[in-house]
């Protein structure tokens, strides 16, 4: 049995800037693993193609030969990957949303861009046809919990429920088993990450580019923040529940394509790093769950500066 201890206030600085309330939480007492944020290395040719703005009509190359499941020996957590080539992954959280997500899918299809959608289980249940369309058009889906709750505030049983029910919702809609997860608000700790890796088979995927689109800064600001922050190996955080974010996508995607970036799914990005021999020395294959370690503070993820 995991010990039940009181958890202090969690500062959830990833997606919404919300704070969480005090709760009894055995997960929060696990030691926080230091996030492995890989500083991407720039390719000298990346920014030689049109550095000023979007170019219409560009299409992303096909990368169907790259696996869309995490590689063997994947790390437990990622913010980005260490690669010299201009591959990036754009991700969308909290959907599907009945108006925004189909509109976004049209934009991605027109540019042959494959994205990654971290879906909320309740939305997956409500809009199963959108789940099926996302997968049919070659995108990847990841687990973003059933109700978008901060996982370190929950008991072990409730964490398992939030993740397991989301997996069930996506399987029932499409037959697809998710292989990656993202914790709401970026709030996590070592025990939660280890549980996801060992029991769910899902590395934790964070990000290194955050336009803070949930604050509704305006489409032009969202575009500028994404374009200025993206580097080789970046994982870009967006939300398809916000219409202004979708409004920003045509110029954002076209500018990144014009600058020579190539879009792949998150799991494909992990495979590109693995094939380049840059997998971290602490990578290990999934195995049995480990026992709880001594108490330590909860880990939350602070977004990078804009």
ZAMARGU-4260 file (C-alpha; in steps of 0.2 Angstrom, whole numbers, plus 5000, padded with zeros to 4 digits):
<rodrens>
0) 5000/5000/5000 | 5006/5017/4996 | 5007/5029/5011 | 4994/5043/5011 | 5002/5060/5015
5) 4996/5078/5013 | 5001/5086/4997 | 5005/5105/4997 | 5000/5117/4984 | 5006/5111/4966
10) 5011/5125/4955 | 5005/5119/4938 | 5015/5129/4925 | 5013/5120/4909 | 4997/5122/4900
15) 4985/5133/4910 | 4994/5141/4924 | 4981/5134/4937 | 4986/5129/4954 | 4980/5114/4963
20) 4972/5111/4980 | 4979/5102/4995 | 4975/5083/4995 | 4981/5067/5002 | 4993/5060/4989
25) 5005/5045/4990 | 5012/5050/4972 | 5017/5067/4978 | 5029/5060/4990 | 5039/5051/4977
30) 5056/5059/4972 | 5055/5071/4958 | 5066/5065/4943 | 5076/5079/4935 | 5068/5083/4918
35) 5080/5079/4904 | 5078/5094/4893 | 5089/5091/4878 | 5096/5107/4871 | 5093/5105/4852
40) 5108/5108/4841 | 5105/5119/4826 | 5108/5114/4808 | 5117/5128/4799 | 5105/5126/4784
45) 5089/5127/4793 | 5086/5146/4792 | 5093/5149/4775 | 5076/5147/4767 | 5064/5162/4769
50) 5067/5168/4787 | 5054/5182/4786 | 5037/5174/4784 | 5026/5160/4777 | 5027/5153/4759
55) 5010/5146/4753 | 5009/5130/4744 | 5023/5121/4753 | 5020/5103/4758 | 5029/5092/4771
60) 5038/5077/4764 | 5032/5059/4768 | 5039/5050/4782 | 5029/5034/4782 | 5044/5023/4784
65) 5048/5030/4802 | 5039/5020/4815 | 5025/5029/4824 | 5028/5020/4841 | 5042/5024/4853
70) 5058/5016/4850 | 5065/5002/4861 | 5075/5010/4875 | 5065/5026/4874 | 5068/5038/4889
75) 5055/5040/4903 | 5053/5058/4899 | 5056/5070/4884 | 5055/5089/4882 | 5064/5088/4865
80) 5076/5077/4856 | 5095/5080/4852 | 5097/5079/4833 | 5106/5089/4820 | 5093/5088/4807
85) 5078/5100/4806 | 5064/5088/4812 | 5051/5094/4824 | 5034/5088/4831 | 5019/5099/4834
90) 5007/5093/4847 | 4989/5098/4851 | 4981/5096/4869 | 4964/5094/4877 | 4953/5089/4861
95) 4945/5084/4851 | 4934/5099/4849 | 4920/5097/4837 | 4923/5113/4827 | 4942/5117/4829
100) 4949/5100/4827 | 4942/5096/4810 | 4947/5113/4804 | 4964/5110/4810 | 4965/5093/4802
105) 4960/5101/4785 | 4975/5113/4787 | 4987/5099/4791 | 4981/5088/4777 | 4983/5102/4765
110) 5002/5103/4770 | 5005/5084/4772 | 5009/5088/4790 | 5007/5074/4803 | 5004/5080/4821
115) 5001/5072/4838 | 4985/5075/4848 | 4985/5072/4867 | 4967/5069/4870 | 4956/5070/4885
120) 4946/5054/4888 | 4929/5063/4890 | 4931/5072/4873 | 4937/5056/4865 | 4921/5047/4871
125) 4910/5062/4865 | 4918/5063/4848 | 4924/5046/4842 | 4922/5050/4824 | 4936/5064/4826
130) 4947/5051/4834 | 4945/5040/4820 | 4948/5054/4807 | 4964/5059/4817 | 4971/5041/4815
135) 4965/5038/4797 | 4975/5054/4792 | 4991/5048/4799 | 4992/5057/4815 | 4997/5051/4832
140) 4986/5051/4848 | 4993/5052/4866 | 4985/5050/4883 | 4980/5067/4892 | 4969/5059/4906
145) 4951/5057/4907 | 4946/5074/4915 | 4962/5084/4913 | 4966/5083/4932 | 4983/5087/4940
150) 4990/5069/4943 | 5001/5073/4958 | 4985/5078/4967 | 4977/5061/4965 | 4979/5044/4974
155) 4987/5030/4965 | 4971/5022/4961 | 4964/5038/4953 | 4979/5041/4943 | 4977/5023/4936
160) 4959/5027/4933 | 4962/5043/4924 | 4974/5035/4912 | 4966/5018/4910 | 4949/5026/4906
165) 4956/5037/4893 | 4965/5022/4885 | 4948/5013/4885 | 4939/5027/4877 | 4952/5028/4862
170) 4952/5009/4860 | 4933/5009/4860 | 4932/5023/4847 | 4946/5016/4835 | 4955/5001/4842
175) 4970/5011/4844 | 4982/5009/4859 | 4991/5025/4864 | 5010/5024/4867 | 5014/5041/4874
180) 5006/5052/4887 | 5007/5070/4893 | 5002/5075/4911 | 4989/5090/4912 | 4998/5106/4916
185) 5015/5097/4914 | 5013/5092/4933 | 5021/5075/4937 | 5034/5067/4948 | 5045/5052/4947
190) 5033/5039/4953 | 5019/5045/4941 | 5032/5044/4926 | 5038/5027/4931 | 5020/5021/4933
195) 5016/5027/4915 | 5032/5019/4908 | 5031/5003/4917 | 5013/4999/4918 | 5005/5009/4903
200) 5021/5008/4892 | 5020/5026/4889 | 5035/5039/4890 | 5030/5056/4897 | 5030/5069/4883
205) 5033/5087/4889 | 5038/5101/4877 | 5051/5115/4874 | 5041/5127/4864 | 5025/5135/4873
210) 5016/5149/4865 | 5005/5151/4880 | 4990/5150/4868 | 4978/5146/4883 | 4980/5164/4888
215) 4973/5170/4871 | 4987/5182/4867 | 4981/5183/4849 | 4985/5173/4833 | 4999/5184/4828
220) 5008/5182/4845 | 5005/5163/4845 | 5013/5162/4828 | 5028/5173/4833 | 5031/5163/4849
225) 5031/5146/4840 | 5042/5152/4825 | 5055/5161/4836 | 5056/5146/4849 | 5057/5131/4837
230) 5074/5123/4835 | 5079/5106/4828 | 5071/5092/4838 | 5058/5104/4846 | 5041/5098/4853
235) 5029/5112/4851 | 5014/5113/4863 | 4997/5120/4857 | 4979/5117/4861 | 4966/5113/4848
240) 4952/5118/4860 | 4956/5137/4856 | 4950/5144/4840 | 4963/5158/4839 | 4976/5144/4840
245) 4969/5136/4825 | 4968/5153/4816 | 4987/5155/4819 | 4991/5138/4811 | 4992/5142/4792
250) 5005/5156/4794 | 5014/5146/4808 | 5015/5130/4798 | 5019/5139/4782 | 5033/5149/4790
255) 5041/5134/4798 | 5040/5124/4782 | 5048/5139/4773 | 5062/5139/4785 | 5066/5121/4781
260) 5058/5112/4796 | 5051/5095/4793 | 5036/5089/4803 | 5034/5071/4811 | 5024/5064/4825
265) 5031/5063/4843 | 5035/5045/4842 | 5044/5047/4825 | 5054/5061/4832 | 5060/5049/4846
270) 5064/5036/4833 | 5075/5049/4823 | 5085/5053/4839 | 5087/5034/4843 | 5093/5030/4825
275) 5105/5044/4826 | 5113/5036/4842 | 5108/5050/4853 | 5098/5040/4866 | 5102/5045/4883
280) 5113/5033/4893 | 5099/5032/4906 | 5087/5024/4894 | 5081/5007/4898 | 5067/4995/4892
285) 5051/4994/4901 | 5051/4982/4916 | 5042/4979/4932 | 5036/4993/4942 | 5047/4999/4956
290) 5043/5001/4974 | 5040/5018/4981 | 5055/5028/4985 | 5058/5040/5000 | 5047/5056/5001
295) 5052/5071/4990 | 5043/5086/4983 | 5031/5085/4968 | 5039/5090/4952 | 5030/5103/4941
300) 5037/5109/4924 | 5040/5127/4922 | 5038/5133/4904 | 5053/5140/4895 | 5054/5159/4893
305) 5046/5167/4878
</rodrens>
